[in-house]
């Protein structure tokens, strides 16, 4: 990647992996970079109108949607960073535009696309257990009847069919191995198989019907991980670990391969000083 960063967001359109925003020593970034997974080359695209990090991101119907996060504000002399409820929508032909804001500000959340709608799950904010649902056709948000049973931030949020998996995260100041599954057709939660090890700040993606979880961190003591767990048939197994342990990375799938980009091998306060530009590519065994 051209610019090393952690706590960015990523989404795949076709064979292109878009990496957006992220942290830096001077605050959230606005840049958008695109990895051509076929040509193995990076290019710049239209930057976000504001800097953002730790937001929710998902692709749906040829567009990329971003909700919440820490946003830059103020002036150059006073570059304050605020929690936001803003939504940004990216169309490759038109660039970025605003969508309807979420009902409340939320950071370190997940965003998942299911059935033409977007679900904002988890994170930190007012009544963070609430699940916000966005309808792109009407540009309106609603709130699900059922709350996330254990509200937490920095979880991995992955859609599988009509279910949304909320995996790990930080709950009451500590990493958790908990997995909760939201059935979007019934607006109801059920328990899923716990991660083998409690984790926060990990990357995750769906490849060949299996959920892959990679990396992550713990803060007491500060440590990053290279673990690679795979959920299939209701059970977790281990796969080839990341070459470099890190947290705050992004992940995407294209052409039958899993791409893990950026992040930081340093935990906690060391995150912004140790950000990486590395791209790791995982090919599953047959």
Beta strands, then each sheet from edge to edge (+ up, - down):
strand 1: 9-13
strand 2: 16-20
strand 3: 32-36
strand 4: 41-45
strand 5: 52-53
strand 6: 56-60
strand 7: 63-67
strand 8: 70-72
strand 9: 81-83
strand 10: 87-91
strand 11: 95-99
strand 12: 106-107
strand 13: 110-114
strand 14: 117-121
strand 15: 124-125
strand 16: 132-135
strand 17: 140-143
strand 18: 156-160
strand 19: 163-167
strand 20: 170-171
strand 21: 174-175
strand 22: 179-183
strand 23: 188-191
strand 24: 203-207
strand 25: 210-214
strand 26: 217-219
strand 27: 222-224
strand 28: 228-232
strand 29: 235-238
strand 30: 250-254
strand 31: 257-261
strand 32: 279-283
sheet 1: 1+ 2- 3+ 4-
sheet 2: 5+ 8- 9+
sheet 3: 6+ 7- 10+ 11-
sheet 4: 12+ 15-
sheet 5: 13+ 14- 16+ 17-
sheet 6: 18+ 19- 22+ 23-
sheet 7: 20+ 21-
sheet 8: 24+ 25- 28+ 29-
sheet 9: 26+ 27-
sheet 10: 30+ 31- 32+
end
